[in-house]
């Protein structure tokens, strides 16, 4: 079974978290091939709020500060829960 690898980063603006939340951007890739995964679902763990990756495997979400984990799913691959970090 393939496993998703998810690289998350927060923009410089997101580091200064506001009451509106933070911007999280990242790329979802195959752990097996390293290639981007188009159409992976990325959502805030415990909610239905999320998005789908584009042709390059990238996503962009504006989320409330209280959430710390994203869930990444794609048909035929293992679901991954990924902690949001301040990597740039």
Protein Blocks (a to p, Z undefined) as FASTA:
>chain_A
ZZddddddddfklmmccfkbccdddddddfklopacehiacddehiabdcdddfkopacd
dddfkbcbdcdddehiacddddddfbZZ
